[in-house]
Amino acid sequence: MEEILINILDNMEKRIIFADNKAIIRYLNKAAKEHLLKKSLRDLEGKSLLEFHKDETNKKLLSALEELQMNNNLEKVMINTTTIYAVRDEDKNLIGIYEMY
């Protein structure tokens, strides 16, 4: 089943980046990898999202993660013009976040 889900995500036109609840990049779909390769960014899985943003955005990202962890009913937050979506387990605990652009 996991392979099927990855194939679905990799065939989407939109770029998807998933990071765990510590802001470590765990997955990029094919479109995201291709887009970031054009910017000379590669091998991003396992790296922190905080490495790729300015200090002000990092503060907002950390605040958004904290807000999503504290409020189990919150599904998404905005950072500037980007929507960050929560990924939760069946007990509504935050396991990560993703953005789709």
N, C-alpha and C positions, 0 to 999 in steps of 0.2 A: 504493500500500500504506500509506503514511504516513497518508493521509486516513482509511482504514479503521480503522487502529489508534486514531487520535484519536477517531473516532466511537464505537468500542467503549469507550474510557476515559470519554468524556463521557456515555455512557449507563449507567455504573455508579452504583449508589446510594452506594457508599463514596466518601469524599473522598480524592483523591490529590494530593500535592504532590511534584514532582520538582525537585531542585536538583543543579547540577553539582558536581564534586569540589572546588570553591572555595566551596560553600554559597550560590551564586547561584541564585535561583528561576528555573527555565526553563519550567515547565509546571504548571498547575493544571487539574484537570478541572472540568467544569461544577458538580458538587456542591460542590467545595472553594470555587470562586468564589462560589457562592450563599451558602454558610455564612459566608465571610469578609466578604461584602458586608453581612450582617446586623450585623457588628461594625464597620462603617464602614471596612473595609480593602479597598482596590481598587488596581488597577494594580500588583500585586506582582511580576509577571514582570520579571526584571532586577535585583531588589533582593536583598540578602543576607538569609538566614534569621536572621542574627545581629541584625538590626534589630528583631526581633519577640519576642525572648526575654530573660530576665533574665541577668545575668552568670554565675551558677552554671550555668544550662542551656547557655549559650554555651560555657563551658569543656568541658562534657560533650560537646556537639556537635562541637567541634573535636577533642577526644580521639577520639571515635568515627570521624570522618573519617580521622584519622591511622591509627587501628587498621585500618580497612578498606583504606586504601592500602597499608599495610605487609604485610598478610596476604591474599594473593590467593585463599585458600580460604575466607575468612570471608564469610558470606552476609548476616548481620544482626547488629545490636547493639541493646541496650536503653538508652534514655535515660529515666530515671525509669520511667514506665509505657508509654512509646512505643517501638515497634519501628521501627528505621531499617533499610531493606533496601538492599543494594548493587546497583548496576547496573554491569555489567562488559562490556567489549568481548570479542571472541573470543579475545584473548590474556590475558584475566582482569585487565586493567588497570581500575581504578576510573574510571568516567566520570561517576558521580553516585550520588545516593541518592534514595530516595523513602520517604514514609510514607503509610500508608493507614489511615484511621480513620472 
